[in-house]
Structure formats: structure tokens, C-alpha cells
């Protein structure tokens, strides 16, 4: 199992990450599609080749073709949106918020899966990318759709652990090459 392979590659000094990775994926109460879509979108957003190569096959096996594509689409569109909206938020000139974005985001309206699932994946990627405006927006859509805080927090926990594993493994690879 790829998850076990990934866990075994985590160094001893980061054993909490190993335990958390097993817990957020292995003990998640999210439905399979929400869980594995979140895992895949976050693995992509982590920018870690090791994390993505280990988690992608299991995600593919647990997702329909439509959900697999939608999770990748969430990672892609949020990579763009998180930079754009985070920048608008961080600029001291509020007039940027009044300008038309002019960026295509059609996949958000027609993601090919349940809107709630896509929003959850977008929220998780936004957590990794640190865009408060996108986090607020996706959280509000999810809450209006009846998604509870525990589900939203579960997606953020998955994002945080996958990101931390990616950072740890990539830094260890660099240090080993020094």
C-alpha cells in the first residue's frame, strides 16, 4: 500500500507526522470521494513529487474518473486563484478589489462532481497555499450548503499533514544530497 510506503519514508524526528498521516487518511470519517479528492488535491498542492507519487495511485483507485479529474482541477484552479486573491488582499490599495479579475474559472461552476466536494477540495488547497480570502469564500459556501465545521476541519487537517509530510521529505532529500 502506497500510504504505508509514504509513512515508512518519514524520518523518526517527524514521527508525529507519520502518526497523523495514518490517522487523517486511515481514520477519516469523510466519504471516500471527499477523502481521496482532498488527498489528491493536497498532494498536488504540496508540490512534493514523493508525496504525489505515493498517494496518487491510491487516490486514482478510490475515485471515479470524474472525481479524479475534478480533484486535479481544484488543485489547478486554486493554484491560480490563491495567488491572485491573496495578492489582492495583501495589497494596501483596496481599489484592486473593485477591478474585474478577468480570469477564467469555469470549472468552479461546473466541476463534474458534487459542488460540495469540489468546494471542500478547493478549501483544502487554499489552506496549503495560505489564501485567507479563498478560505473564507469556500468555507462560507460549504457552511451554506449544510457542511458542518468538523468536516471542514477534517479537510484542513488532511491538508496540513500532507503539506508537512511534503516539506519534511523534500527537505530531507535536499539535505541528503549536500
C-alpha positions as CSV (number, residue, x, y, z in Angstrom):
1,X,0.0,0.0,0.0
2,X,1.4,3.4,-1.0
3,X,0.3,5.1,2.2
4,X,2.4,2.6,4.2
5,X,5.4,3.3,1.9
6,X,5.0,7.0,2.4
7,X,4.7,6.6,6.2
8,X,7.8,4.5,6.3
9,X,9.8,7.2,4.4
10,X,9.1,9.8,7.1
11,X,12.1,10.2,9.4
12,X,12.0,9.4,13.1
13,X,12.3,13.0,14.1
14,X,8.9,13.6,12.4
15,X,7.1,10.6,13.9
16,X,4.1,12.7,14.8
17,X,3.6,13.3,11.0
18,X,3.7,9.6,10.4
19,X,1.0,9.0,13.1
20,X,-1.0,11.9,11.8
21,X,-0.8,10.8,8.2
22,X,-2.2,7.4,9.1
23,X,-4.9,9.0,11.2
24,X,-6.2,11.7,8.9
25,X,-6.3,9.2,6.0
26,X,-6.9,5.9,7.7
27,X,-9.4,7.0,10.3
28,X,-11.2,9.8,8.4
29,X,-14.9,9.9,8.6
30,X,-15.2,11.7,5.3
31,X,-16.9,9.8,2.5
32,X,-14.4,8.1,0.1
33,X,-14.8,10.7,-2.6
34,X,-14.3,13.6,-0.3
35,X,-11.4,12.0,1.4
36,X,-9.5,10.9,-1.7
37,X,-10.3,14.0,-3.6
38,X,-8.9,16.0,-0.7
39,X,-5.8,13.8,-0.5
40,X,-5.1,14.1,-4.3
41,X,-5.7,17.9,-4.5
42,X,-3.5,18.4,-1.4
43,X,-0.8,16.1,-2.7
44,X,-0.6,18.1,-5.9
45,X,-0.6,21.4,-3.9
46,X,2.2,20.2,-1.7
47,X,4.5,20.2,-4.7
48,X,6.2,17.2,-3.3
49,X,7.0,14.6,-6.0
50,X,7.4,11.9,-3.4
51,X,4.0,12.6,-1.7
52,X,2.2,12.8,-5.0
53,X,3.8,9.7,-6.5
54,X,2.9,7.7,-3.4
55,X,-0.7,9.0,-2.8
56,X,-1.9,9.4,-6.4
57,X,-2.3,5.6,-7.2
58,X,-4.5,5.1,-4.2
59,X,-6.5,8.2,-4.9
60,X,-7.0,7.1,-8.5
61,X,-8.2,3.7,-7.2
62,X,-10.7,5.3,-4.8
63,X,-12.1,8.0,-7.1
64,X,-14.2,7.8,-10.2
65,X,-12.6,9.2,-13.4
66,X,-14.8,12.4,-13.0
67,X,-13.8,12.9,-9.3
68,X,-10.1,12.3,-10.1
69,X,-10.2,14.9,-12.8
70,X,-12.2,17.3,-10.6
71,X,-9.7,17.0,-7.7
72,X,-6.8,17.8,-10.1
73,X,-8.9,20.7,-11.4
74,X,-9.4,22.0,-7.9
75,X,-5.6,22.0,-7.3
76,X,-5.0,23.7,-10.7
77,X,-7.6,26.5,-10.4
78,X,-6.7,27.2,-6.8
79,X,-3.0,27.5,-7.6
80,X,-4.0,30.4,-9.8
81,X,-6.8,31.8,-7.6
82,X,-4.9,31.6,-4.4
83,X,-2.0,33.8,-5.8
84,X,-4.4,36.3,-7.4
85,X,-6.8,36.7,-4.4
86,X,-4.1,36.5,-1.8
87,X,-2.3,39.3,-3.6
88,X,-5.4,41.5,-3.9
89,X,-6.0,41.0,-0.2
90,X,-2.4,41.8,0.8
91,X,-2.0,44.9,-1.3
92,X,-2.7,48.0,0.8
93,X,-4.7,49.7,-2.1
94,X,-8.3,48.4,-1.7
95,X,-9.2,49.6,-5.2
96,X,-7.7,46.3,-6.6
97,X,-10.7,44.6,-5.1
98,X,-13.0,46.7,-7.3
99,X,-11.2,45.6,-10.5
100,X,-12.6,42.8,-12.7
101,X,-10.5,39.6,-12.2
102,X,-10.6,38.7,-15.8
103,X,-9.5,35.1,-15.2
104,X,-11.4,32.1,-16.4
105,X,-12.7,29.9,-13.6
106,X,-15.4,27.9,-15.3
107,X,-14.5,24.7,-13.5
108,X,-15.8,26.2,-10.2
109,X,-19.3,26.4,-11.7
110,X,-19.2,23.0,-13.4
111,X,-16.6,20.8,-11.7
112,X,-18.1,17.5,-12.8
113,X,-18.7,16.3,-9.2
114,X,-20.9,17.4,-6.3
115,X,-20.3,21.1,-5.7
116,X,-19.7,20.5,-2.0
117,X,-16.9,18.0,-2.8
118,X,-15.2,20.5,-5.1
119,X,-15.5,23.3,-2.6
120,X,-14.0,21.1,0.1
121,X,-11.0,20.3,-2.1
122,X,-10.6,24.0,-3.0
123,X,-10.7,24.9,0.6
124,X,-8.0,22.4,1.5
125,X,-5.7,23.6,-1.3
126,X,-6.4,27.2,-0.2
127,X,-5.2,26.2,3.3
128,X,-1.9,24.9,1.9
129,X,-1.5,28.0,-0.3
130,X,-2.4,30.4,2.5
131,X,-5.1,32.4,0.9
132,X,-7.4,33.8,3.6
133,X,-9.9,35.3,1.1
134,X,-10.3,31.9,-0.7
135,X,-10.6,30.1,2.6
136,X,-13.3,32.4,3.8
137,X,-15.2,32.1,0.5
138,X,-15.1,28.3,0.2
139,X,-15.9,27.9,3.9
140,X,-19.0,30.1,3.6
141,X,-20.2,28.2,0.5
142,X,-19.7,24.9,2.4
143,X,-21.5,26.1,5.5
144,X,-24.4,27.5,3.5
145,X,-24.6,24.0,1.9
146,X,-25.0,22.5,5.3
147,X,-21.5,21.1,5.8
148,X,-20.5,21.0,9.4
149,X,-17.4,22.5,10.9
150,X,-16.0,19.1,11.7
151,X,-16.0,18.1,8.1
152,X,-14.3,21.4,7.1
153,X,-11.7,21.0,9.8
154,X,-11.1,17.4,8.7
155,X,-10.2,18.6,5.2
156,X,-7.9,21.2,6.7
157,X,-6.2,18.6,8.9
158,X,-5.6,16.5,5.8
159,X,-4.1,19.5,4.0
160,X,-1.8,20.4,7.0
161,X,-0.5,16.9,7.4
162,X,0.1,16.3,3.7
163,X,1.9,19.6,3.4
164,X,4.0,18.9,6.4
165,X,5.0,15.5,5.1
166,X,5.9,17.0,1.7
167,X,8.0,19.7,3.3
168,X,9.8,17.2,5.5
169,X,10.5,14.7,2.8
170,X,11.7,17.3,0.3
171,X,14.0,19.0,2.8
172,X,15.4,15.6,3.8
173,X,16.1,14.8,0.2
174,X,18.0,18.1,-0.2
175,X,19.9,17.6,3.0
176,X,20.9,14.1,1.9
177,X,22.3,15.5,-1.3
178,X,24.5,18.1,0.4
